[in-house]
Amino acid sequence: NIIETDVHDFNPEQDFLTLNFNFETDSAMNMMKKFSADSGFTVGEIMSAEAPLSDEHYKVIEEKAKRFGDYPIYYFDVSGTVSDIEHTVISYYQKYKKPILCILDHTGLITPENRESDMDLISRLCMMSIKVKKQLPITFVFLGQLNSNIEGDERRTNPSLHAPMRSDLYGPKMLYSSMDVVIMPHRPEILKIDYYTTEEYPTKNKMFWHIIKQRFGGVGTVMMDCEKIGQNIITEV
């Protein structure tokens, strides 16, 4: 949600579309999360889950929400096949003749064709993205999953094995090779790891973004304070 909004805010001179194929969370809830980050109110407070909003607070949220109305962002909540996604992307380019940022969340929720396996589906998604990138001015952002190995006792108790690695990607080998950038976010606090890796980084309220591949740049790790996500405060480690 932050990426798809910030990429427009920080590139005001660029005229492009964002297509968000979000098969996990419906677009209404995604917008609620945006309102929350922008206003400082929790999603529960915005939805009046515990107590009705005051008129003053409602007006604050309403004003914050108005700015999202003009973003050229289009949401697709219903899962489709790889072919459906390709057809939609091409159709929007033909209609608007503008560069496209395509976000897909997540790869495991794409509708399979002809009883294909998860590995075959992801392979076909990769091949589709490579083909379309050569035809259109488009950037794909695919969200996926890690293997469950990272939750095992050996990984949690051995600091040298804490950080995710290439083999933790859920998908075929071509997933890694076909991507220009691979970023693996990890929140070790959830796994009850108090100090992360051999560097012993405290994990309280921290998210670690491991950039394990960057075709046109360097690799490394970025640490984010989850208490300050709305303030976009990050620290390189």
PyRosetta script that sets phi, psi and omega in degrees:
from pyrosetta import init, pose_from_sequence

init()
pose = pose_from_sequence("NIIETDVHDFNPEQDFLTLNFNFETDSAMNMMKKFSADSGFTVGEIMSAEAPLSDEHYKVIEEKAKRFGDYPIYYFDVSGTVSDIEHTVISYYQKYKKPILCILDHTGLITPENRESDMDLISRLCMMSIKVKKQLPITFVFLGQLNSNIEGDERRTNPSLHAPMRSDLYGPKMLYSSMDVVIMPHRPEILKIDYYTTEEYPTKNKMFWHIIKQRFGGVGTVMMDCEKIGQNIITEV")
pose.set_psi(1, -40.7)
pose.set_omega(1, 179.3)
pose.set_phi(2, -68.0)
pose.set_psi(2, -44.1)
pose.set_omega(2, -178.7)
pose.set_phi(3, -59.6)
pose.set_psi(3, -48.0)
pose.set_omega(3, -172.3)
pose.set_phi(4, -68.5)
pose.set_psi(4, -24.1)
pose.set_omega(4, 176.1)
pose.set_phi(5, -87.7)
pose.set_psi(5, -45.9)
pose.set_omega(5, -177.5)
pose.set_phi(6, -62.6)
pose.set_psi(6, -34.6)
pose.set_omega(6, -177.2)
pose.set_phi(7, -63.3)
pose.set_psi(7, -27.7)
pose.set_omega(7, 174.3)
pose.set_phi(8, -81.5)
pose.set_psi(8, -43.0)
pose.set_omega(8, -178.5)
pose.set_phi(9, -61.3)
pose.set_psi(9, -38.9)
pose.set_omega(9, -175.2)
pose.set_phi(10, -90.5)
pose.set_psi(10, -0.3)
pose.set_omega(10, 176.5)
pose.set_phi(11, -132.6)
pose.set_psi(11, 57.2)
pose.set_omega(11, -174.6)
pose.set_phi(12, -63.2)
pose.set_psi(12, -20.9)
pose.set_omega(12, -178.9)
pose.set_phi(13, -82.9)
pose.set_psi(13, -8.5)
pose.set_omega(13, -178.3)
pose.set_phi(14, -98.1)
pose.set_psi(14, 132.2)
pose.set_omega(14, -179.7)
pose.set_phi(15, -106.3)
pose.set_psi(15, 103.3)
pose.set_omega(15, -176.9)
pose.set_phi(16, -148.6)
pose.set_psi(16, 167.5)
pose.set_omega(16, 178.8)
pose.set_phi(17, -106.3)
pose.set_psi(17, 153.4)
pose.set_omega(17, 168.5)
pose.set_phi(18, -119.0)
pose.set_psi(18, 125.7)
pose.set_omega(18, 175.2)
pose.set_phi(19, -109.2)
pose.set_psi(19, 118.6)
pose.set_omega(19, -177.0)
pose.set_phi(20, -110.6)
pose.set_psi(20, 105.2)
pose.set_omega(20, 175.5)
pose.set_phi(21, -91.9)
pose.set_psi(21, 91.5)
pose.set_omega(21, -175.5)
pose.set_phi(22, -109.0)
pose.set_psi(22, 98.9)
pose.set_omega(22, -175.2)
pose.set_phi(23, -92.2)
pose.set_psi(23, -0.5)
pose.set_omega(23, -178.1)
pose.set_phi(24, -102.8)
pose.set_psi(24, -48.1)
pose.set_omega(24, -178.5)
pose.set_phi(25, -116.9)
pose.set_psi(25, 132.8)
pose.set_omega(25, -178.3)
pose.set_phi(26, -69.5)
pose.set_psi(26, 156.3)
pose.set_omega(26, -173.0)
pose.set_phi(27, -63.1)
pose.set_psi(27, -31.5)
pose.set_omega(27, 178.7)
pose.set_phi(28, -61.4)
pose.set_psi(28, -42.8)
pose.set_omega(28, 178.5)
pose.set_phi(29, -69.0)
pose.set_psi(29, -36.2)
pose.set_omega(29, 175.7)
pose.set_phi(30, -60.7)
pose.set_psi(30, -39.9)
pose.set_omega(30, 177.9)
pose.set_phi(31, -66.9)
pose.set_psi(31, -37.3)
pose.set_omega(31, 176.3)
pose.set_phi(32, -59.0)
pose.set_psi(32, -41.7)
pose.set_omega(32, 179.6)
pose.set_phi(33, -65.1)
pose.set_psi(33, -36.2)
pose.set_omega(33, 177.2)
pose.set_phi(34, -66.5)
pose.set_psi(34, -43.7)
pose.set_omega(34, 177.9)
pose.set_phi(35, -60.2)
pose.set_psi(35, -38.9)
pose.set_omega(35, -178.9)
pose.set_phi(36, -63.2)
pose.set_psi(36, -49.1)
pose.set_omega(36, -178.9)
pose.set_phi(37, -63.8)
pose.set_psi(37, -32.4)
pose.set_omega(37, -175.9)
pose.set_phi(38, -82.1)
pose.set_psi(38, -28.5)
pose.set_omega(38, -173.8)
pose.set_phi(39, -103.7)
pose.set_psi(39, -21.2)
pose.set_omega(39, -177.1)
pose.set_phi(40, 90.7)
pose.set_psi(40, -3.8)
pose.set_omega(40, 175.6)
pose.set_phi(41, -89.4)
pose.set_psi(41, 148.8)
pose.set_omega(41, 176.3)
pose.set_phi(42, -74.4)
pose.set_psi(42, 161.8)
pose.set_omega(42, 176.7)
pose.set_phi(43, -60.4)
pose.set_psi(43, -39.5)
pose.set_omega(43, 178.4)
pose.set_phi(44, -60.4)
pose.set_psi(44, -40.3)
pose.set_omega(44, 179.2)
pose.set_phi(45, -68.5)
pose.set_psi(45, -41.0)
pose.set_omega(45, 180.0)
pose.set_phi(46, -63.6)
pose.set_psi(46, -38.5)
pose.set_omega(46, -179.2)
pose.set_phi(47, -85.3)
pose.set_psi(47, 3.5)
pose.set_omega(47, 179.1)
pose.set_phi(48, 55.3)
pose.set_psi(48, 41.2)
pose.set_omega(48, -178.1)
pose.set_phi(49, -68.7)
pose.set_psi(49, -30.3)
pose.set_omega(49, -177.0)
pose.set_phi(50, -109.9)
pose.set_psi(50, -36.3)
pose.set_omega(50, -179.6)
pose.set_phi(51, -154.9)
pose.set_psi(51, 146.6)
pose.set_omega(51, -179.9)
pose.set_phi(52, -61.9)
pose.set_psi(52, 145.5)
pose.set_omega(52, 175.9)
pose.set_phi(53, -71.1)
pose.set_psi(53, 144.4)
pose.set_omega(53, 173.3)
pose.set_phi(54, -73.2)
pose.set_psi(54, 160.4)
pose.set_omega(54, 178.2)
pose.set_phi(55, -58.7)
pose.set_psi(55, -37.5)
pose.set_omega(55, -179.6)
pose.set_phi(56, -64.6)
pose.set_psi(56, -46.4)
pose.set_omega(56, -179.9)
pose.set_phi(57, -67.5)
pose.set_psi(57, -36.2)
pose.set_omega(57, 178.5)
pose.set_phi(58, -61.7)
pose.set_psi(58, -41.4)
pose.set_omega(58, -179.4)
pose.set_phi(59, -66.7)
pose.set_psi(59, -36.7)
pose.set_omega(59, 177.2)
pose.set_phi(60, -61.1)
pose.set_psi(60, -48.8)
pose.set_omega(60, -179.0)
pose.set_phi(61, -65.9)
pose.set_psi(61, -39.4)
pose.set_omega(61, 179.5)
pose.set_phi(62, -61.4)
pose.set_psi(62, -43.2)
pose.set_omega(62, 179.3)
pose.set_phi(63, -66.1)
pose.set_psi(63, -40.9)
pose.set_omega(63, 178.7)
pose.set_phi(64, -65.1)
pose.set_psi(64, -36.4)
pose.set_omega(64, -176.5)
pose.set_phi(65, -71.6)
pose.set_psi(65, -27.3)
pose.set_omega(65, -175.0)
pose.set_phi(66, -61.5)
pose.set_psi(66, -31.3)
pose.set_omega(66, -174.5)
pose.set_phi(67, -68.0)
pose.set_psi(67, -20.3)
pose.set_omega(67, -178.4)
pose.set_phi(68, -80.0)
pose.set_psi(68, -11.9)
pose.set_omega(68, -175.0)
pose.set_phi(69, -67.7)
pose.set_psi(69, -25.0)
pose.set_omega(69, -175.0)
pose.set_phi(70, -98.0)
pose.set_psi(70, -0.8)
pose.set_omega(70, 179.4)
pose.set_phi(71, -70.4)
pose.set_psi(71, 136.0)
pose.set_omega(71, 177.5)
pose.set_phi(72, -81.0)
pose.set_psi(72, 60.3)
pose.set_omega(72, -178.8)
pose.set_phi(73, -113.7)
pose.set_psi(73, 129.7)
pose.set_omega(73, -177.7)
pose.set_phi(74, -120.7)
pose.set_psi(74, 132.6)
pose.set_omega(74, -175.9)
pose.set_phi(75, -106.8)
pose.set_psi(75, 142.9)
pose.set_omega(75, 176.5)
pose.set_phi(76, -131.0)
pose.set_psi(76, 108.3)
pose.set_omega(76, -173.2)
pose.set_phi(77, -91.6)
pose.set_psi(77, -25.8)
pose.set_omega(77, -174.1)
pose.set_phi(78, -88.8)
pose.set_psi(78, 126.0)
pose.set_omega(78, -178.0)
pose.set_phi(79, -62.0)
pose.set_psi(79, 143.9)
pose.set_omega(79, 175.6)
pose.set_phi(80, -136.7)
pose.set_psi(80, 178.8)
pose.set_omega(80, 178.3)
pose.set_phi(81, -82.3)
pose.set_psi(81, 172.3)
pose.set_omega(81, 175.2)
pose.set_phi(82, -59.3)
pose.set_psi(82, -39.8)
pose.set_omega(82, 178.7)
pose.set_phi(83, -63.7)
pose.set_psi(83, -39.6)
pose.set_omega(83, 178.2)
pose.set_phi(84, -62.1)
pose.set_psi(84, -43.3)
pose.set_omega(84, -179.5)
pose.set_phi(85, -63.9)
pose.set_psi(85, -45.6)
pose.set_omega(85, 178.8)
pose.set_phi(86, -59.6)
pose.set_psi(86, -45.5)
pose.set_omega(86, -179.3)
pose.set_phi(87, -62.3)
pose.set_psi(87, -41.4)
pose.set_omega(87, -179.2)
pose.set_phi(88, -64.8)
pose.set_psi(88, -45.4)
pose.set_omega(88, -179.9)
pose.set_phi(89, -59.9)
pose.set_psi(89, -48.1)
pose.set_omega(89, -179.1)
pose.set_phi(90, -64.0)
pose.set_psi(90, -39.1)
pose.set_omega(90, -179.9)
pose.set_phi(91, -62.6)
pose.set_psi(91, -42.4)
pose.set_omega(91, 179.9)
pose.set_phi(92, -68.2)
pose.set_psi(92, -35.1)
pose.set_omega(92, 177.1)
pose.set_phi(93, -67.6)
pose.set_psi(93, -43.2)
pose.set_omega(93, 179.5)
pose.set_phi(94, -63.0)
pose.set_psi(94, -31.9)
pose.set_omega(94, -178.9)
pose.set_phi(95, -77.0)
pose.set_psi(95, -43.3)
pose.set_omega(95, -172.2)
pose.set_phi(96, -105.2)
pose.set_psi(96, -18.1)
pose.set_omega(96, 179.7)
pose.set_phi(97, 54.3)
pose.set_psi(97, 43.6)
pose.set_omega(97, 179.8)
pose.set_phi(98, -129.9)
pose.set_psi(98, 152.1)
pose.set_omega(98, 173.9)
pose.set_phi(99, -57.8)
pose.set_psi(99, 156.1)
pose.set_omega(99, -173.5)
pose.set_phi(100, -130.4)
pose.set_psi(100, 137.0)
pose.set_omega(100, 165.1)
pose.set_phi(101, -105.3)
pose.set_psi(101, 118.8)
pose.set_omega(101, -177.7)
pose.set_phi(102, -111.0)
pose.set_psi(102, 118.1)
pose.set_omega(102, 179.5)
pose.set_phi(103, -110.4)
pose.set_psi(103, 132.4)
pose.set_omega(103, -179.3)
pose.set_phi(104, -127.5)
pose.set_psi(104, 120.0)
pose.set_omega(104, -177.6)
pose.set_phi(105, -131.9)
pose.set_psi(105, 111.1)
pose.set_omega(105, -9.0)
pose.set_phi(106, -126.3)
pose.set_psi(106, 174.5)
pose.set_omega(106, -170.4)
pose.set_phi(107, -61.1)
pose.set_psi(107, -28.9)
pose.set_omega(107, -178.1)
pose.set_phi(108, -74.1)
pose.set_psi(108, -8.0)
pose.set_omega(108, -177.2)
pose.set_phi(109, -106.3)
pose.set_psi(109, 5.7)
pose.set_omega(109, 174.7)
pose.set_phi(110, -68.6)
pose.set_psi(110, 142.6)
pose.set_omega(110, -179.9)
pose.set_phi(111, -72.6)
pose.set_psi(111, 123.0)
pose.set_omega(111, 179.6)
pose.set_phi(112, -72.1)
pose.set_psi(112, 156.6)
pose.set_omega(112, 175.8)
pose.set_phi(113, -114.9)
pose.set_psi(113, 138.2)
pose.set_omega(113, 174.2)
pose.set_phi(114, 51.8)
pose.set_psi(114, 42.7)
pose.set_omega(114, 175.7)
pose.set_phi(115, 58.6)
pose.set_psi(115, 29.8)
pose.set_omega(115, -179.5)
pose.set_phi(116, -69.2)
pose.set_psi(116, 151.6)
pose.set_omega(116, 179.5)
pose.set_phi(117, -76.2)
pose.set_psi(117, 167.8)
pose.set_omega(117, 177.3)
pose.set_phi(118, -58.9)
pose.set_psi(118, -42.6)
pose.set_omega(118, -178.3)
pose.set_phi(119, -64.2)
pose.set_psi(119, -42.3)
pose.set_omega(119, 178.8)
pose.set_phi(120, -65.8)
pose.set_psi(120, -38.8)
pose.set_omega(120, -179.7)
pose.set_phi(121, -63.1)
pose.set_psi(121, -47.6)
pose.set_omega(121, -178.7)
pose.set_phi(122, -66.0)
pose.set_psi(122, -36.7)
pose.set_omega(122, 176.6)
pose.set_phi(123, -60.6)
pose.set_psi(123, -43.8)
pose.set_omega(123, -179.3)
pose.set_phi(124, -67.7)
pose.set_psi(124, -34.8)
pose.set_omega(124, 175.9)
pose.set_phi(125, -62.4)
pose.set_psi(125, -43.4)
pose.set_omega(125, 178.4)
pose.set_phi(126, -61.7)
pose.set_psi(126, -46.4)
pose.set_omega(126, -179.4)
pose.set_phi(127, -63.4)
pose.set_psi(127, -38.2)
pose.set_omega(127, 177.9)
pose.set_phi(128, -62.8)
pose.set_psi(128, -44.3)
pose.set_omega(128, -177.1)
pose.set_phi(129, -64.7)
pose.set_psi(129, -39.4)
pose.set_omega(129, 178.3)
pose.set_phi(130, -63.5)
pose.set_psi(130, -43.2)
pose.set_omega(130, -179.5)
pose.set_phi(131, -64.1)
pose.set_psi(131, -46.5)
pose.set_omega(131, -176.4)
pose.set_phi(132, -69.9)
pose.set_psi(132, -34.9)
pose.set_omega(132, 178.4)
pose.set_phi(133, -62.3)
pose.set_psi(133, -28.2)
pose.set_omega(133, 179.4)
pose.set_phi(134, -81.0)
pose.set_psi(134, -13.7)
pose.set_omega(134, -178.4)
pose.set_phi(135, -103.0)
pose.set_psi(135, -32.8)
pose.set_omega(135, -172.6)
pose.set_phi(136, -128.4)
pose.set_psi(136, 157.0)
pose.set_omega(136, 172.5)
pose.set_phi(137, -78.2)
pose.set_psi(137, 88.1)
pose.set_omega(137, -172.1)
pose.set_phi(138, -140.8)
pose.set_psi(138, 145.1)
pose.set_omega(138, 173.0)
pose.set_phi(139, -120.8)
pose.set_psi(139, 128.0)
pose.set_omega(139, 177.9)
pose.set_phi(140, -100.2)
pose.set_psi(140, 138.0)
pose.set_omega(140, 170.7)
pose.set_phi(141, -123.6)
pose.set_psi(141, 110.8)
pose.set_omega(141, -179.5)
pose.set_phi(142, -104.4)
pose.set_psi(142, 127.7)
pose.set_omega(142, 172.8)
pose.set_phi(143, -100.4)
pose.set_psi(143, 134.2)
pose.set_omega(143, -179.3)
pose.set_phi(144, -135.4)
pose.set_psi(144, -155.8)
pose.set_omega(144, -177.3)
pose.set_phi(145, -128.3)
pose.set_psi(145, 163.1)
pose.set_omega(145, 171.7)
pose.set_phi(146, -97.0)
pose.set_psi(146, 158.1)
pose.set_omega(146, 170.0)
pose.set_phi(147, -65.9)
pose.set_psi(147, 160.7)
pose.set_omega(147, -178.2)
pose.set_phi(148, -77.9)
pose.set_psi(148, -6.1)
pose.set_omega(148, -177.3)
pose.set_phi(149, -57.0)
pose.set_psi(149, -31.2)
pose.set_omega(149, -175.3)
pose.set_phi(150, -66.5)
pose.set_psi(150, -15.7)
pose.set_omega(150, 179.6)
pose.set_phi(151, -91.0)
pose.set_psi(151, -4.4)
pose.set_omega(151, -177.0)
pose.set_phi(152, -69.5)
pose.set_psi(152, 159.6)
pose.set_omega(152, -178.0)
pose.set_phi(153, -59.4)
pose.set_psi(153, -41.0)
pose.set_omega(153, -177.6)
pose.set_phi(154, -62.2)
pose.set_psi(154, -40.0)
pose.set_omega(154, -179.5)
pose.set_phi(155, -71.4)
pose.set_psi(155, -38.3)
pose.set_omega(155, -176.6)
pose.set_phi(156, -73.1)
pose.set_psi(156, -30.0)
pose.set_omega(156, -174.4)
pose.set_phi(157, -97.2)
pose.set_psi(157, -10.3)
pose.set_omega(157, -179.7)
pose.set_phi(158, -109.0)
pose.set_psi(158, 105.6)
pose.set_omega(158, -176.5)
pose.set_phi(159, -55.5)
pose.set_psi(159, -31.7)
pose.set_omega(159, -179.4)
pose.set_phi(160, -71.0)
pose.set_psi(160, -12.0)
pose.set_omega(160, 179.7)
pose.set_phi(161, -111.8)
pose.set_psi(161, 7.4)
pose.set_omega(161, -177.2)
pose.set_phi(162, -61.8)
pose.set_psi(162, -48.8)
pose.set_omega(162, -171.0)
pose.set_phi(163, -72.0)
pose.set_psi(163, 142.4)
pose.set_omega(163, 176.6)
pose.set_phi(164, -65.3)
pose.set_psi(164, 150.5)
pose.set_omega(164, -179.8)
pose.set_phi(165, -133.2)
pose.set_psi(165, 177.6)
pose.set_omega(165, -175.1)
pose.set_phi(166, -53.8)
pose.set_psi(166, -40.2)
pose.set_omega(166, -176.9)
pose.set_phi(167, -69.9)
pose.set_psi(167, -11.7)
pose.set_omega(167, 179.3)
pose.set_phi(168, -81.9)
pose.set_psi(168, -12.8)
pose.set_omega(168, 177.4)
pose.set_phi(169, -63.7)
pose.set_psi(169, 132.6)
pose.set_omega(169, 175.6)
pose.set_phi(170, -87.1)
pose.set_psi(170, 110.6)
pose.set_omega(170, 179.7)
pose.set_phi(171, 152.2)
pose.set_psi(171, 175.7)
pose.set_omega(171, 179.9)
pose.set_phi(172, -71.4)
pose.set_psi(172, 166.6)
pose.set_omega(172, -178.4)
pose.set_phi(173, -60.6)
pose.set_psi(173, -32.0)
pose.set_omega(173, -177.5)
pose.set_phi(174, -68.2)
pose.set_psi(174, -16.1)
pose.set_omega(174, 177.3)
pose.set_phi(175, -59.9)
pose.set_psi(175, -47.1)
pose.set_omega(175, 179.8)
pose.set_phi(176, -67.0)
pose.set_psi(176, -46.5)
pose.set_omega(176, -174.1)
pose.set_phi(177, -69.3)
pose.set_psi(177, -27.3)
pose.set_omega(177, -176.0)
pose.set_phi(178, -86.0)
pose.set_psi(178, -13.9)
pose.set_omega(178, -178.3)
pose.set_phi(179, -88.5)
pose.set_psi(179, 143.7)
pose.set_omega(179, 174.3)
pose.set_phi(180, -77.1)
pose.set_psi(180, -34.9)
pose.set_omega(180, -179.1)
pose.set_phi(181, -136.3)
pose.set_psi(181, 135.9)
pose.set_omega(181, 174.8)
pose.set_phi(182, -125.7)
pose.set_psi(182, 118.5)
pose.set_omega(182, 179.2)
pose.set_phi(183, -119.8)
pose.set_psi(183, 129.6)
pose.set_omega(183, -176.9)
pose.set_phi(184, -118.9)
pose.set_psi(184, 101.0)
pose.set_omega(184, 177.5)
pose.set_phi(185, -76.4)
pose.set_psi(185, 143.9)
pose.set_omega(185, -178.0)
pose.set_phi(186, -147.3)
pose.set_psi(186, 133.0)
pose.set_omega(186, 176.2)
pose.set_phi(187, -117.7)
pose.set_psi(187, 87.2)
pose.set_omega(187, -173.8)
pose.set_phi(188, -63.7)
pose.set_psi(188, -20.3)
pose.set_omega(188, 178.5)
pose.set_phi(189, -57.3)
pose.set_psi(189, -34.7)
pose.set_omega(189, -179.8)
pose.set_phi(190, -63.2)
pose.set_psi(190, -30.5)
pose.set_omega(190, 179.6)
pose.set_phi(191, -89.6)
pose.set_psi(191, 12.3)
pose.set_omega(191, 179.0)
pose.set_phi(192, 63.1)
pose.set_psi(192, 35.0)
pose.set_omega(192, 172.2)
pose.set_phi(193, -95.9)
pose.set_psi(193, 115.0)
pose.set_omega(193, -176.6)
pose.set_phi(194, -82.0)
pose.set_psi(194, -34.4)
pose.set_omega(194, -179.6)
pose.set_phi(195, -131.0)
pose.set_psi(195, 127.0)
pose.set_omega(195, -165.2)
pose.set_phi(196, -100.0)
pose.set_psi(196, 130.8)
pose.set_omega(196, 178.1)
pose.set_phi(197, 60.1)
pose.set_psi(197, -176.4)
pose.set_omega(197, -179.4)
pose.set_phi(198, -70.5)
pose.set_psi(198, -13.5)
pose.set_omega(198, 176.1)
pose.set_phi(199, -80.3)
pose.set_psi(199, -10.3)
pose.set_omega(199, 176.6)
pose.set_phi(200, 56.6)
pose.set_psi(200, 49.1)
pose.set_omega(200, 175.2)
pose.set_phi(201, -71.9)
pose.set_psi(201, 129.3)
pose.set_omega(201, 174.6)
pose.set_phi(202, -60.8)
pose.set_psi(202, 139.5)
pose.set_omega(202, -173.6)
pose.set_phi(203, -102.4)
pose.set_psi(203, -4.8)
pose.set_omega(203, -176.8)
pose.set_phi(204, -56.8)
pose.set_psi(204, 117.3)
pose.set_omega(204, 177.7)
pose.set_phi(205, 59.2)
pose.set_psi(205, 28.9)
pose.set_omega(205, -177.6)
pose.set_phi(206, -115.5)
pose.set_psi(206, 142.3)
pose.set_omega(206, 171.6)
pose.set_phi(207, -118.4)
pose.set_psi(207, 135.1)
pose.set_omega(207, 179.9)
pose.set_phi(208, -111.8)
pose.set_psi(208, 125.4)
pose.set_omega(208, 180.0)
pose.set_phi(209, -106.0)
pose.set_psi(209, 106.6)
pose.set_omega(209, -177.3)
pose.set_phi(210, -93.1)
pose.set_psi(210, 111.9)
pose.set_omega(210, 177.1)
pose.set_phi(211, -89.8)
pose.set_psi(211, 98.2)
pose.set_omega(211, -173.1)
pose.set_phi(212, -94.6)
pose.set_psi(212, -11.0)
pose.set_omega(212, 175.3)
pose.set_phi(213, -150.5)
pose.set_psi(213, 135.7)
pose.set_omega(213, 173.2)
pose.set_phi(214, -150.0)
pose.set_psi(214, 103.6)
pose.set_omega(214, -170.6)
pose.set_phi(215, -58.8)
pose.set_psi(215, -33.0)
pose.set_omega(215, -175.9)
pose.set_phi(216, -117.4)
pose.set_psi(216, 25.5)
pose.set_omega(216, -179.7)
pose.set_phi(217, -165.4)
pose.set_psi(217, -169.7)
pose.set_omega(217, -177.0)
pose.set_phi(218, -88.8)
pose.set_psi(218, 167.9)
pose.set_omega(218, 176.7)
pose.set_phi(219, -109.4)
pose.set_psi(219, 166.4)
pose.set_omega(219, -179.1)
pose.set_phi(220, 163.9)
pose.set_psi(220, -164.6)
pose.set_omega(220, -177.3)
pose.set_phi(221, -131.6)
pose.set_psi(221, 137.7)
pose.set_omega(221, 175.8)
pose.set_phi(222, -117.2)
pose.set_psi(222, 132.1)
pose.set_omega(222, 179.2)
pose.set_phi(223, -104.4)
pose.set_psi(223, 132.8)
pose.set_omega(223, -178.9)
pose.set_phi(224, -119.1)
pose.set_psi(224, 135.7)
pose.set_omega(224, 175.5)
pose.set_phi(225, -84.7)
pose.set_psi(225, 111.9)
pose.set_omega(225, -174.9)
pose.set_phi(226, -68.0)
pose.set_psi(226, -17.9)
pose.set_omega(226, 176.4)
pose.set_phi(227, -77.1)
pose.set_psi(227, -13.1)
pose.set_omega(227, -175.6)
pose.set_phi(228, -122.4)
pose.set_psi(228, 25.8)
pose.set_omega(228, -177.1)
pose.set_phi(229, -58.6)
pose.set_psi(229, -41.5)
pose.set_omega(229, -179.2)
pose.set_phi(230, -63.7)
pose.set_psi(230, -21.3)
pose.set_omega(230, 179.5)
pose.set_phi(231, -93.9)
pose.set_psi(231, -1.8)
pose.set_omega(231, 178.1)
pose.set_phi(232, 56.4)
pose.set_psi(232, 41.1)
pose.set_omega(232, 179.5)
pose.set_phi(233, -94.1)
pose.set_psi(233, 121.9)
pose.set_omega(233, 179.3)
pose.set_phi(234, -130.9)
pose.set_psi(234, 159.3)
pose.set_omega(234, -179.3)
pose.set_phi(235, -137.3)
pose.set_psi(235, 129.3)
pose.set_omega(235, 176.5)
pose.set_phi(236, -78.3)
pose.set_psi(236, 140.3)
pose.set_omega(236, -179.7)
pose.set_phi(237, -126.3)
pose.dump_pdb("model.pdb")
